[in-house]
């Protein structure tokens, strides 16, 4: 067998350090970081009402007149500026008084949000809530009365509506309103809150973490983005494919087999779920996994063999064969599932150098077989490793196999030549998928094992659709912890975050998606290199139909599958192209 020299490929020092850092029992070098911040908020609205002038509005008045019965005041604050995930530790309402009282204090009540500063009167005011949140100090002319509020009365990301009356009958207090000429006298709400960034290196529970990839990406130099030119096209001159019977002997003359361990075989794609059989064995040599995510992998051989065999252990699902960068068939081929060892034979018209790639999402690669007279060369390793972490969209639901998700389309157009699409249906930032599946994990629970161990050049976090039932503030806090962990562990990685993926034009424009999108953008700020938004004005999908119930209202008739949730094959392509277009626009 004629071969060119083997090029030694050294293990990356950084990758080895990452493996060492995450070894079981290694203590974290970071600790939870908690910071305390105090902010003073001004009202967004205030007014008082007078039972002796039931239809008069006092929303523009410079004072808030308050008594036990005749005069009631309303004040409104917003806590939207306080970061989601923070903890309120103190809240004090401060009101400047132009009059004094000998006893008693201002009582603070929770009130409905139905009042409007410009229109509220005694006649149309909300039904008065008599429950008391707090009572202020006794007012004194020329100073501020203060009321310490329970922290539960000050939720983050909310609009606070409070009413005020006085606790002693016959006392009238004149307070400065938000229209007071002296700005310093206007009402104030002072809030102290803490923000905690969790230790980004939680203990690794997997007792046998995967071995660091022996061929780490270089990550060096600029990346050429081919755009639409990078999209896959079928092989124009495909070889003849013949599948053997189970456990058949090789038909190659003077056969020589090479496995993944050979320097002539190049692997692209995920290690976390890849399974490889030893030559001639039926038992699987499976890379240990700690998550139930689904990814494709591929193995490549550069050879001038006019005929060669790809041997695999048939356990179902699909495979696909490429020649010189083109799939022989765009759609994946269903593999046998009887557990036998099969040989897929490729026959070319003549001996000519070709790059052969075998791609699978579960069927186990065993070996390439060529003749001892054929030439093999050491392949050129990929330069840019991108790992896309997602949910069932990344897993490939609705696509023509897990080889053809939006993630592969994005990689192809962006020029990321070592593309790992890590999909796990039902999961998200907070959702571990347990409602529909067993043993699945959230994004942060699997980020070490599925992503950080492999030292990627690019990480894409794409999800959130399964987190819509959780409070937005909780999702934002979890996203912040995830992005912080990634950035602190791999400070030079390009981190890309996407919006949640809508399934219709209605979802893309809905308040729920837009609010969720804002929360993720806020969490990503200062940590992610790019944020790819496909909601609102950036939506790629329109209309309310789907492929089984088209209604002519937009492209959802084509892009959304029969379940009304997951993309069709065309929808996966459209989503991948939309994400690339957002990404390319930010590179200019």
C-alpha positions in Angstrom: 0.0 0.0 0.0 1.4 3.4 -1.0 1.0 6.1 1.6 2.2 9.6 2.1 4.0 10.5 5.3 1.9 10.7 8.5 1.7 14.1 10.1 1.8 14.0 13.8 -1.0 16.0 15.4 -0.2 17.2 18.9 -2.8 17.5 21.6 -3.8 21.1 22.3 -2.3 22.4 25.6 -5.4 24.4 26.3 -7.6 21.4 25.7 -5.6 19.4 28.1 -5.9 22.1 30.7 -9.6 22.2 30.2 -9.7 18.4 30.7 -7.6 18.8 33.9 -9.7 21.7 35.2 -12.9 19.7 34.9 -11.5 16.5 36.4 -13.7 15.0 39.1 -12.7 16.2 42.5 -10.9 19.3 41.3 -12.1 22.3 43.4 -13.4 25.3 41.6 -11.0 28.3 41.4 -14.0 30.6 41.3 -16.6 31.2 44.0 -20.1 32.6 43.8 -19.8 36.4 43.5 -22.5 38.6 45.2 -22.7 42.3 44.7 -25.1 44.7 46.5 -26.5 47.7 44.7 -28.8 50.6 45.9 -30.9 52.5 43.4 -33.4 55.3 43.9 -36.5 55.3 41.6 -38.8 58.1 40.7 -42.5 57.6 40.2 -43.8 56.9 36.7 -47.2 58.4 37.8 -48.9 59.9 40.8 -52.1 61.7 41.7 -54.6 62.3 44.6 -58.4 62.2 44.7 -60.9 64.2 46.7 -64.3 62.9 47.8 -65.6 66.5 47.9 -64.8 67.0 44.2 -65.6 63.5 42.8 -65.0 64.2 39.1 -61.9 66.4 39.4 -58.5 65.0 38.4 -55.4 66.2 40.3 -52.8 64.4 38.2 -50.9 67.5 37.4 -50.9 69.0 40.9 -47.6 69.6 42.6 -48.8 67.9 45.8 -50.3 64.7 47.0 -52.9 65.6 49.6 -53.5 62.7 52.0 -55.9 62.1 54.8 -57.8 59.2 56.3 -61.0 59.5 54.2 -61.4 62.7 52.1 -58.1 62.6 50.3 -56.4 59.4 49.0 -53.2 59.4 47.0 -51.9 57.0 44.3 -48.3 56.5 43.3 -46.7 54.1 40.7 -43.1 52.9 40.3 -41.5 50.5 37.8 -38.8 48.0 38.9 -37.9 47.0 35.3 -34.4 48.5 35.6 -33.4 46.0 38.3 -31.7 43.0 36.7 -33.7 39.8 36.6 -32.5 37.2 39.0 -31.5 39.8 41.7 -32.7 39.6 45.2 -34.4 42.6 46.9 -33.0 43.1 50.4 -34.6 46.5 51.3 -37.2 48.9 50.0 -38.0 52.3 51.5 -40.7 54.8 50.2 -39.7 58.4 51.0 -42.2 61.2 50.8 -41.4 64.9 51.4 -44.0 66.6 53.6 -45.0 70.3 53.7 -47.0 69.8 56.9 -46.6 68.2 60.3 -48.6 65.7 62.3 -48.4 65.0 66.0 -49.0 61.3 65.7 -49.7 58.5 63.2 -48.3 58.0 59.8 -49.0 57.5 56.1 -50.4 54.0 55.4 -49.2 52.3 52.2 -51.8 50.0 50.5 -51.5 47.7 47.4 -53.8 49.0 44.7 -55.0 47.9 41.3 -53.3 49.2 38.2 -56.5 50.5 36.6 -55.9 54.2 37.5 -54.4 56.7 35.1 -52.6 59.8 36.3 -54.4 62.0 33.8 -57.9 60.8 34.4 -58.2 59.3 37.9 -60.9 60.9 40.2 -62.7 60.0 43.3 -65.5 58.7 41.2 -63.5 56.3 39.0 -60.7 55.3 41.3 -60.0 51.6 41.8 -61.8 49.9 44.7 -59.7 50.8 47.7 -57.6 47.9 49.1 -57.6 48.3 52.9 -54.7 45.9 53.5 -51.6 47.7 54.7 -48.1 47.1 53.5 -46.4 49.6 55.7 -46.9 52.7 57.8 -44.5 55.7 57.6 -42.8 57.7 60.3 -44.8 60.7 61.5 -44.5 63.5 59.0 -42.8 66.7 59.9 -42.8 69.9 57.8 -39.7 70.3 55.6 -38.5 66.7 55.9 -39.2 63.2 54.6 -41.5 60.6 56.1 -40.2 57.1 55.3 -42.0 53.7 55.1 -40.0 50.5 55.1 -41.8 48.1 52.8 -41.7 44.3 52.8 -39.4 43.0 50.0 -42.3 40.8 48.8 -44.2 44.0 47.9 -41.4 44.9 45.4 -41.2 42.2 42.7 -38.5 42.7 40.1 -39.7 43.5 36.5 -43.1 44.8 37.7 -45.2 47.9 37.9 -45.9 48.8 41.5 -49.2 50.5 42.3 -49.7 51.8 45.8 -52.4 53.9 47.5 -51.8 56.2 50.5 -54.1 57.4 53.3 -53.4 58.7 56.9 -53.7 56.6 60.0 -55.2 59.3 62.2 -58.6 60.8 61.6 -58.8 64.6 61.1 -55.1 64.9 60.0 -54.3 66.2 56.4 -50.8 65.9 55.1 -49.6 67.8 52.0 -46.8 65.7 50.2 -44.7 66.8 47.3 -45.7 65.0 44.1 -43.7 64.1 41.0 -44.7 67.5 39.6 -43.1 69.5 42.5 -41.0 72.4 41.4 -38.1 71.2 43.6 -36.9 68.0 42.1 -35.2 66.9 45.3 -38.6 66.9 47.1 -40.4 64.5 44.8 -41.3 60.9 45.9 -38.6 58.4 46.0 -38.4 54.6 46.2 -35.0 53.4 47.4 -34.2 49.7 46.7 -31.2 47.7 47.7 -30.7 44.4 45.8 -28.0 41.8 45.5 -26.9 40.0 42.3 -25.1 36.7 42.5 -23.1 35.2 39.6 -22.9 31.5 40.4 -19.7 29.6 40.4 -19.2 28.8 36.7 -17.6 25.4 37.4 -20.1 23.2 39.1 -18.8 19.7 40.0 -18.7 17.3 37.1 -20.8 14.3 38.1 -19.8 12.1 35.2 -17.1 9.8 36.7 -15.6 9.1 33.2 -15.5 12.4 31.3 -14.6 12.0 27.6 -11.1 12.2 26.4 -10.1 15.6 25.0 -10.2 15.6 21.2 -6.7 14.7 19.9 -7.1 17.0 17.0 -8.3 20.3 18.4 -9.2 23.1 15.9 -6.6 25.7 15.2 -9.0 28.6 15.6 -6.5 30.8 13.9 -7.0 33.2 11.0 -10.1 34.7 9.5 -13.0 32.6 8.3 -14.3 32.9 4.8 -18.1 32.9 4.8 -19.3 31.2 1.6 -23.0 32.2 2.2 -25.4 30.5 -0.2 -22.4 29.0 -2.1 -21.7 26.9 0.9 -25.1 25.1 0.8 -24.9 21.4 0.0 -25.5 20.1 -3.5 -25.5 16.4 -4.5 -22.5 14.7 -6.0 -22.7 15.2 -9.8 -20.9 12.0 -10.5 -21.7 9.6 -7.7 -20.1 6.1 -7.4 -22.2 3.0 -7.4 -23.3 2.0 -3.9 -23.9 -1.7 -2.9 -24.9 -2.8 0.6 -23.7 -6.3 1.6 -25.6 -8.9 3.6 -25.1 -8.9 7.3 -21.7 -10.0 8.5 -20.4 -10.6 5.0 -16.7 -10.9 4.2 -14.9 -8.2 2.3 -14.9 -8.3 -1.5 -11.9 -5.9 -1.9 -8.8 -7.7 -3.2 -5.9 -7.8 -0.7 -8.0 -5.9 1.8 -6.6 -3.5 4.4 -8.9 -1.9 7.0 -8.3 1.4 8.8 -10.3 2.5 11.8 -10.9 5.8 13.5 -7.6 5.4 15.4 -5.7 5.6 12.1 -4.1 8.9 11.2 -5.6 8.4 7.7 -9.1 8.7 9.2 -10.4 12.1 10.1 -13.4 12.6 12.4 -15.7 15.6 12.4 -18.6 16.2 14.6 -19.8 15.2 18.1 -17.9 13.0 20.4 -20.6 12.9 23.1 -22.8 10.4 21.4 -20.5 8.9 18.8 -20.1 5.1 19.0 -17.3 3.3 17.2 -16.8 -0.5 17.0 -13.5 -2.2 17.0 -12.6 -4.2 13.9 -14.4 -7.5 13.8 -16.1 -6.9 17.1 -19.8 -6.7 17.7 -19.5 -5.0 21.1 -19.6 -1.3 21.0 -16.8 0.9 22.2 -18.9 3.8 23.3 -17.6 7.2 24.3 -19.0 7.8 27.8 -21.9 10.3 27.9 -23.6 12.2 30.7 -26.4 13.6 28.7 -29.1 12.3 26.3 -28.4 14.6 23.4 -28.3 13.7 19.7 -25.6 14.7 17.3 -24.2 13.5 14.0 -20.6 12.6 13.4 -18.6 11.8 10.3 -15.4 9.9 9.5 -13.3 10.7 6.3 -10.7 8.9 4.2 -8.7 10.4 1.3 -7.9 7.6 -1.1 -7.5 6.8 -4.8 -9.2 3.4 -4.4 -11.5 2.6 -7.3 -13.5 0.6 -4.9 -13.7 0.6 -1.1 -16.0 -0.5 1.7 -17.4 1.3 4.7 -18.1 -1.2 7.5 -20.7 -0.3 10.1 -22.6 -1.9 12.9 -26.3 -1.6 12.0 -28.4 -0.4 14.9 -31.0 1.6 12.9 -31.4 5.3 12.3 -29.7 6.8 9.3 -26.4 7.3 7.4 -25.2 9.3 4.5 -22.1 9.1 2.2 -20.2 12.0 0.7 -17.7 12.2 -2.1 -15.5 15.3 -2.5 -17.6 17.5 -0.3 -21.0 16.5 -1.8 -23.5 14.0 -0.4 -24.3 11.2 -2.8 -27.9 11.6 -1.7 -29.2 14.7 0.0 -31.5 12.7 2.2 -30.1 10.2 4.7 -30.5 6.5 4.1 -32.2 4.3 6.7 -29.8 1.7 8.1 -30.7 -1.9 9.0 -31.4 -2.4 12.7 -30.6 -6.1 13.2 -27.2 -5.5 14.9 -25.2 -7.0 12.1 -22.0 -5.7 10.6 -22.6 -4.5 7.1 -20.3 -3.3 4.3 -21.3 -0.4 2.1 -19.3 -0.7 -1.1 -18.4 2.3 -3.3 -17.3 1.6 -6.9 -15.8 4.4 -9.0 -15.1 4.2 -12.8 -11.3 4.5 -12.2 -8.6 5.1 -9.6 -8.7 8.8 -8.7 -8.1 10.6 -5.5 -11.4 11.2 -3.6 -12.4 12.4 -0.2 -14.9 9.8 1.2 -17.0 10.8 4.2 -19.4 8.5 6.1 -21.9 10.4 8.2 -24.2 8.9 10.9 -26.4 9.9 13.8 -26.3 6.5 15.6 -25.2 3.6 13.3 -21.7 2.7 14.4 -18.7 3.2 12.1 -16.3 0.3 12.2 -13.7 0.7 9.4 -12.8 1.7 5.9 -11.4 -1.1 3.7 -9.2 -0.6 0.7 -6.7 -2.7 -1.3 -3.1 -2.8 -0.2 -2.2 -1.3 -3.6 -4.3 1.8 -3.1 -3.0 5.1 -1.8 -4.2 6.9 1.3 -3.1 10.3 2.4 -3.5 12.1 5.8 -6.4 14.4 5.5 -6.3 18.1 6.2 -8.0 18.7 9.6 -10.9 21.2 9.9 -10.1 24.7 11.1 -13.2 25.9 12.8 -15.1 23.9 15.4 -18.7 25.2 16.1 -20.9 23.6 18.6 -24.6 24.4 18.5 -26.6 23.7 21.7 -30.3 23.4 21.3 -33.6 21.6 21.7 -35.7 19.5 19.3 -35.1 21.9 16.5 -31.3 21.1 16.8 -32.1 17.4 17.3 -33.6 17.4 13.8 -37.4 17.0 14.4 -39.0 17.7 11.1 -35.8 17.6 9.1 -34.6 15.0 6.7 -32.6 13.4 9.4 -30.3 14.9 11.9 -27.8 15.8 9.2 -30.1 18.4 7.8 -31.1 20.7 10.6 -30.9 24.5 10.6 -27.6 24.1 12.5 -25.9 22.4 9.6 -27.3 25.0 7.2 -25.9 27.8 9.4 -22.5 26.0 9.5 -22.4 25.5 5.8 -23.1 29.2 5.0 -20.8 30.5 7.8 -17.9 28.3 6.7 -17.6 26.4 10.0 -16.1 23.2 8.8 -16.3 21.1 12.0 -20.0 21.4 12.9 -21.5 19.8 16.0 -25.2 20.2 16.5 -26.1 19.1 20.0 -29.9 18.8 20.1 -32.0 17.4 23.0 -35.8 17.7 22.5 -37.8 19.2 25.3 -34.8 20.9 26.9 -33.9 24.6 27.4 -32.3 27.0 29.9 -34.5 25.7 32.7 -36.5 22.9 31.2 -34.7 19.5 31.5 -37.2 17.8 29.2 -38.4 15.5 31.9 -42.1 16.0 31.0 -41.6 14.0 27.8 -38.2 12.2 28.2 -36.1 10.6 30.8 -32.5 11.5 31.7 -32.2 14.7 29.7 -30.6 17.8 31.0 -30.8 21.6 30.7 -28.3 23.6 28.6 -26.1 24.4 31.6 -26.2 20.9 33.0 -24.7 19.6 29.8 -22.4 22.5 28.8 -19.3 21.1 30.3 -19.6 17.5 29.0 -21.0 18.3 25.6 -19.2 21.6 24.8 -16.5 23.0 27.0 -14.5 19.8 27.1 -13.9 20.1 23.3 -12.5 23.6 23.2 -14.6 24.9 20.3 -13.9 28.1 18.4 -17.6 29.0 18.3 -20.5 28.2 20.6 -24.1 28.8 19.6 -26.8 28.7 22.3 -30.1 28.3 20.5 -33.2 27.7 22.5 -35.8 29.0 24.9 -39.0 27.7 23.2 -39.4 25.0 25.9 -38.9 27.6 28.7 -41.9 29.8 27.9 -43.8 28.4 30.9 -41.2 29.7 33.4 -41.0 33.3 34.7 -39.0 35.4 32.3 -36.8 36.7 35.2 -35.8 33.1 36.1 -34.9 32.3 32.5 -32.8 35.5 32.2 -30.9 34.7 35.4 -30.2 31.1 34.3 -29.1 32.4 30.8 -26.8 34.9 32.5 -25.2 32.1 34.6 -24.7 29.9 31.5 -23.2 32.7 29.4 -20.9 33.7 32.3 -19.7 30.1 32.7 -18.9 29.8 29.0 -17.1 33.2 28.9 -15.0 32.5 32.1 -14.1 29.0 31.0 -13.3 29.8 27.4 -12.6 33.6 27.3 -11.6 33.7 23.6 -14.5 31.6 22.3 -17.0 33.3 20.0 -20.3 33.0 21.8 -23.4 33.4 19.8 -26.9 33.5 21.3 -30.2 33.3 19.4 -33.7 34.3 20.2 -36.3 31.6 20.7 -37.6 30.2 17.4 -41.2 31.1 16.6 -43.4 28.7 14.6 -45.8 31.3 13.2 -46.0 34.9 12.4 -48.3 35.4 15.4 -45.7 33.9 17.8 -42.9 35.9 16.2 -44.8 39.2 17.1 -46.3 38.1 20.4 -45.6 39.9 23.6 -44.5 36.6 25.2 -41.8 36.0 22.6 -40.7 39.6 22.5 -40.4 39.8 26.2 -38.5 36.5 26.3 -36.3 37.8 23.5 -35.5 41.0 25.5 -34.6 38.9 28.6 -32.1 36.8 26.6 -30.6 39.8 24.9 -30.1 41.4 28.4 -28.4 38.3 29.7 -26.2 38.1 26.7 -25.1 41.7 26.8 -21.4 42.0 27.4 -20.9 38.2 27.3 -22.0 37.1 23.8 -20.3 38.3 20.6 -23.5 38.1 18.6 -27.2 37.9 19.3 -29.2 36.5 16.4 -32.9 37.6 16.6 -35.5 36.0 14.4 -38.6 37.5 16.2 -40.4 40.8 15.9 -39.1 43.0 13.0 -36.5 40.3 12.3 -38.9 37.4 12.0 -38.3 35.0 9.1 -41.6 33.3 9.4 -45.1 34.8 8.6 -48.6 33.6 8.7 -50.5 31.1 10.9 -50.8 28.0 8.7 -48.7 24.9 8.5 -47.8 22.3 5.9 -50.8 20.1 6.6 -53.2 23.1 7.1 -52.1 25.8 4.8 -54.3 29.0 4.9 -52.4 31.3 2.5 -51.5 33.8 5.3 -47.7 33.4 4.9 -44.7 31.2 4.6 -45.6 29.1 7.6 -47.6 27.1 5.2 -44.3 25.9 3.9 -41.9 26.3 6.8 -43.9 24.8 9.7 -44.7 21.1 9.9 -48.0 19.3 10.6 -47.5 19.5 14.4 -47.6 23.3 14.2 -44.4 23.6 16.1 -41.3 22.1 14.3 -39.9 23.2 11.0 -40.3 21.2 7.8 -37.1 20.5 5.8 -37.7 23.8 4.0 -38.3 25.4 7.4 -34.9 24.2 8.7 -33.2 25.6 5.7 -35.0 28.9 6.0 -34.2 29.2 9.7 -30.5 28.4 9.1 -30.3 31.0 6.3 -32.1 33.6 8.5 -29.6 33.0 11.3 -26.7 33.3 8.9 -28.1 36.5 7.4 -28.3 38.0 10.9 -24.8 36.8 11.7 -23.3 38.0 8.4 -24.9 41.5 8.9 -23.1 41.8 12.3 -19.7 41.0 10.8 -19.8 44.0 8.4 
